[in-house]
Amino acid sequence: MELKLLAGDYVPGAQGPELISGQEELAQRVLMRLTARRGAFPLLPEYGSRLYALPQVKASQRALAARQYAAEALAEETELVLTDVELLSVSEEGSELRLWLEYQGQPLRLQVEI
């Protein structure tokens, strides 16, 4: 179980912060790993992704880079398999992608904005 986050803040519940589990917990962990900038946490240098750097990658290489950056970010989620990544948009303001994952045989699809 983890504390539920919404827009970077803990969600209050009746008895303290709200807790989540299961696929909701997994989705939150995945989104946190993908949206955090890799290297931004000195004590966790491997935490996060390099997806923020997609606008600097050549257009012809972006899809491959997006898959590589997502795989790096999710490497510590050992029970999670990244099956596909679709790059929806890339601009200096941010990027958007869709990911297909599998967790313990169950499919999970997430869309993330960086």
Residue pairs with C-beta under 8 A, 6 or more apart in sequence:
1 19
1 20
1 21
1 25
2 19
2 20
2 21
2 25
2 28
2 29
3 10
3 11
3 17
3 18
3 19
3 20
4 10
4 11
4 17
4 18
4 19
4 20
4 24
4 28
5 11
5 28
5 32
10 17
10 18
11 17
11 18
12 18
13 19
20 28
23 103
23 106
23 108
26 77
26 80
26 103
26 108
27 108
27 110
29 77
30 74
30 77
30 80
30 99
30 101
30 108
30 110
31 110
31 112
33 47
33 48
33 49
33 73
33 74
33 76
33 77
34 49
34 51
34 70
34 73
34 74
34 99
34 112
34 114
35 48
35 49
35 51
35 112
35 114
36 47
36 48
36 49
37 48
37 49
37 50
37 52
38 45
38 46
38 47
38 48
38 49
38 50
38 72
38 73
39 45
39 48
40 47
40 48
41 47
41 48
46 76
48 73
49 69
49 70
49 72
49 73
49 114
50 69
50 72
50 73
51 66
51 69
51 70
51 73
51 95
51 97
51 112
51 114
52 95
52 114
53 65
53 69
54 62
54 65
54 66
54 69
54 87
54 90
54 95
54 114
55 90
55 91
55 92
55 95
57 65
59 90
62 87
62 90
63 85
63 87
66 85
66 87
66 95
66 97
67 82
67 85
70 82
70 85
70 97
70 99
71 82
74 80
74 82
74 101
79 103
79 104
80 101
80 102
80 103
81 101
81 102
81 103
82 99
82 100
82 101
83 100
83 101
83 102
84 99
84 100
85 97
85 98
85 99
85 100
86 97
86 98
86 99
87 95
87 96
87 97
88 96
88 97
88 98
88 111
89 95
89 96
94 113
94 114
95 113
95 114
96 111
96 112
96 113
96 114
97 111
97 112
97 114
98 109
98 110
98 111
98 112
99 109
99 110
99 111
99 112
100 107
100 108
100 109
101 107
101 108
101 109
101 110
102 108
